[in-house]
Amino acid sequence: MKNVRSLGLVLFVVVSQACATSNAQKVRENRNLTATVFTAPGAIYRPNGKVGMGAVFQSYRKKNDRILHSAENSKEFGSDQFTTNETKSRGVDTFLHYYPWSTSAFFFGLGLKSTTSQYSLAVDTQGTTLNEADTNLEYSSKTTKVKVPVGWSWIYENGFSLLFDMGLKVAANEVSSTSSKGEAIDSKRQKMLVEDLSRDSKGTLFEPIVTLGYSF
């Protein structure tokens, strides 16, 4: 369902491009402050029609989240995925956009994303995750990613605003911690689970941002 919603938003963006204003730079100058509301709240300020700077906030929380094992680890566990009791993630994207053309909403730029992720699992002594049990293994991480924003920031005469950023993100640094309680968990398998959680917390290279908002 999540993928279907994301695809729908992307298709909406593509269709909207055909209706984008042709005097984009003038509109950016007249409405130089954007408040983003959905799906990532935040703000974008443009000191002129060529440059924009801003930040958006994203959060995620899910019970019984499915996490993929690496190909090597799936051989050990006999499955290609496992379930967490709860997964929580909070991230802040900060960015600088440059608009090369006065008649286009297209931009590219640079940015950073800081993400904090927390995973709670129920694991037996053999390192197998359980669907119904109290949490006894927790993993948390703070990841910093370097971004290369590329996309379109459409601002219409009536103030309606739509941002689509399809730029790449590369994890540059991660600080993590692991805690467990109760009976000792198989150390080899616990290490494998942590490796999989670490990989999941870093996300993917392609993490598009789609926001709807209003420009003043």
C-alpha positions, -999 to 999 in steps of 0.1 A, spaced: 0 0 0 28 24 8 44 18 -26 10 24 -43 6 58 -25 42 68 -34 36 58 -71 4 78 -71 22 109 -58 50 106 -84 24 102 -112 6 133 -99 39 152 -100 46 142 -136 11 152 -147 14 185 -129 46 194 -148 26 200 -179 6 227 -161 37 244 -145 39 282 -147 63 294 -175 74 325 -155 88 304 -127 116 327 -116 92 357 -112 68 336 -92 97 324 -70 107 360 -63 71 371 -56 64 341 -33 98 336 -17 86 315 13 71 281 11 55 261 39 54 224 31 27 204 47 23 170 32 41 145 32 71 162 48 65 194 69 90 222 67 99 254 50 118 267 20 131 303 17 143 319 -16 164 351 -12 161 355 -50 147 336 -80 178 315 -85 185 301 -50 164 283 -24 173 270 10 153 250 34 145 219 55 118 193 58 110 168 85 101 131 79 90 105 105 80 69 104 67 44 129 55 9 123 46 -21 143 56 -56 130 79 -41 104 95 -64 79 133 -61 76 153 -79 49 183 -101 57 213 -97 35 218 -126 10 245 -141 31 225 -138 64 194 -153 49 212 -185 44 220 -187 81 184 -178 92 166 -198 65 145 -168 56 150 -136 36 133 -114 62 124 -110 98 100 -89 119 106 -61 144 82 -54 172 85 -17 163 105 5 139 108 42 144 126 67 122 130 105 123 149 125 97 156 161 88 166 170 52 185 203 49 192 216 14 204 243 -10 187 245 -44 198 263 -75 174 270 -103 194 273 -136 165 285 -158 141 313 -153 112 296 -171 115 263 -153 109 248 -119 139 225 -123 166 226 -96 198 209 -85 219 214 -54 235 200 -23 223 189 11 225 168 42 200 144 58 203 134 95 183 103 105 177 87 139 164 51 137 153 28 166 144 -9 163 128 -31 190 129 -69 186 119 -100 205 146 -126 199 150 -161 214 184 -175 226 191 -189 191 187 -154 175 154 -161 159 129 -132 160 95 -138 176 61 -123 166 46 -123 201 70 -116 229 84 -87 249 112 -67 235 146 -80 246 169 -65 218 171 -29 208 192 -12 181 195 25 175 215 45 150 222 81 139 230 83 102 242 114 82 238 113 45 252 136 18 225 146 -7 225 157 -43 190 171 -47 176 171 -83 140 178 -92 113 204 -96 97 229 -73 65 242 -89 50 273 -74 17 285 -90 2 320 -91 -23 311 -64 4 299 -40 -1 262 -44 33 245 -43 46 211 -52 81 198 -47 95 166 -62 131 158 -53 145 126 -68 181 131 -59 205 105 -45 216 102 -9 248 85 2 254 75 39 285 92 51 285 84 88 267 62 112 268 60 150 250 31 166 243 12 198 228 -22 207 213 -33 240 198 -66 251 183 -81 283 172 -114 296 188 -147 285 219 -144 263 213 -144 226 235 -164 202 263 -138 196 269 -148 160 232 -144 151 228 -112 171 257 -97 151 240 -107 119 207 -91 130 226 -59 139 242 -59 104 208 -62 88 194 -34 110 223 -12 102 218 -16 65 181 -9 68 188 23 88 210 36 61 181 35 36 187 34 -1 204 56 -27 171 67 -42 147 82 -16 124 107 -34 107 135 -15 73 147 -25 57 177 -7 26 197 -11 24 232 4 17 269 0 40 298 -9 36 333 4 
